[in-house]
Amino acid sequence: MREAMARRIDYYDDPQAPKANSLVPSVNVLVVNDRDEVLLIRRTDNGNWAAPGGAIDLGESVPEAAIRETREETGIICEIVGISGIYSDPRHLIHYTSDGEVRQEFSIVLTARAVSGEPTPSSESREVHWIPKAELERYQMDRSMRLRIGHYLDEGASPHIG
């Protein structure tokens, strides 16, 4: 069967998952606006909701990658204000069907505040919305993203390292 579009498939502790063949440092950004809403995208590659983010390119710092990825995927310019966690669970694998890459999770999750811009979809985000924190549970997400947002919402907790 031929796929119409490249997909991202997340696996967690699945013996049927393909074996990892890469480890790529990446960032996710939990951006909050003045109304205390969180910026989420609806991914084009799997239809799930997520915080903006992506790979850290050679020659850029973690905060530079976070600001770039947020702008590219959402149209929002942000300022990094903290860290929510580091996620490196080898049981979480991400399979990109376009090229056969199977990536072991390695994501640094930063917190940010919105500075300017309007939510604008991109080639990676078919929807971009500000979501009230109380409504985040209603959105379909992969297990790993749900964990990241849950750790972030656990106010007063130290950054998650796992």
N, C-alpha and C positions, 0 to 999 in steps of 0.2 A: 504494500500500500504506500502510495506516495503522499508525503505530508505537504499541505498547501503552504504552511508557514513554519519557520523555525520555532521550536518550543524550548521552554525551560521546564525540566521535571525535577522536583525536589524529592529526595528519598531520605528516610530517617530509620536507621537501624534495620534496614531491609536486606535480608540475605539474597534477594533477587536483584538488587541494585548492581549496576555495572561497577567495576573497580575504579577508584580515583586514579586520574592520570595527570592532575595538576593541582597546584596550591597557589592561589592568587590573592595577595592582600587586597582587601576591599573595604569600603566604608558604607555605612548607612547613616542617614541624617534625620533626626527627629526634630523637625522645625516647628516652632510654636509661634502663633501670631499674638497680637495685642488682646484678642478675645479668648486666649488660652485654648485655641483649637490647634490640632496637629495636622500637618500637611501629609496627605497620602496620595499615592498614584495607583491607578489600576493598570497593571502591567499588560503590555501587548502580547508577551510571549506565553502567558499562562492564565490571564484573566483575573489573577488574585490581586488583592490590595497589599501595598507595601510602602514603607518609607523610601524616599528616593535614595539612590546610591549606586555604586559600581566600583570597578577596579581602580586602584591607584596606579597612575601611569609613571613610568620612569621619569625622573627629573622633577616630580612634584611631591610636596609634603602631604601628610594626611589631611590637614585642614584645607589645603588648596584643592585636593581631590574632592573633598566633601562639598565645598562651595561650587566647584565646577559641575559635579554630577547633579546637584540640586538645581542649578540654573538650567542645565541642558534638559533635564527631565520634567521640570515644572514651571520654568519661567520666573521663579522666585530667587531673588538674591538674599543670601542669609549671612549671618555672622555667627561663628562657632563660639559657644559659651561653656561647653563642658563635655564630659564623656559619660556615657551611660553603661557601656560594657564592651568586652572583647569576647567574641564567639569563635571557637576553633574546634568544635566537637567533630572528631573524625567519623562519627556515625551519620553526620549530615552531609549528603552528597548532592551536588547540583549537576544535572546532565543537560548539556546544550546540544540539541539534536542537529543543529546546523553544521557542526564540525566534529561531533563526537567527543568533545571535551567533557570530562567528568571531574568536577572540581570539589576538593575537600573544602568545607566551610572554613573561612578565615575572614571575619568581618569585625571592624572596629566601629562601634556605634557612638556617634557624637550627638550632642544636643546643640540646637541653634535657635536663634530668633530671626524672624523675617525682618528684612530691612526695606525691600521694595519689590515691585513686580506684581504681576497678576497670574493666577494659576492658568497655565497654558499647556495642553497636551503636546507630546513629542512622538517621535518614532518608537520610543520605549514606553510611553504612557498614554493609553487611550483616554483616560480621565485623570484629572487632578482636582482635588477638593480639600478644603479645610474642614476637618471633622471635630466636633466637640468631643472631649475626652470621654464623656459618659456614653457616647455612641460607638466607640471604637470596637467593642465586642461584636457588634452586628455585622461587621465587614468580613468577608471571606479572605483568609490569609493562610499562607503556609505555616506549619507548626513553628518553624524557627522565627518567623517574623512576629507571630503571636507572642512567643517568649520574650523577644526583644522589647516589644511594646509593653508587655506586662511588667518586666523589670523596670522599665522607665517610669511607669505609672506608680510603682511602689516607692512613693516619695520618701526621702530620708534614707533610703538604702544606699549602701556603698555601690560603686560601679560593679556590675557583674563581670566575673572573669571565669570563663569556662570554655 
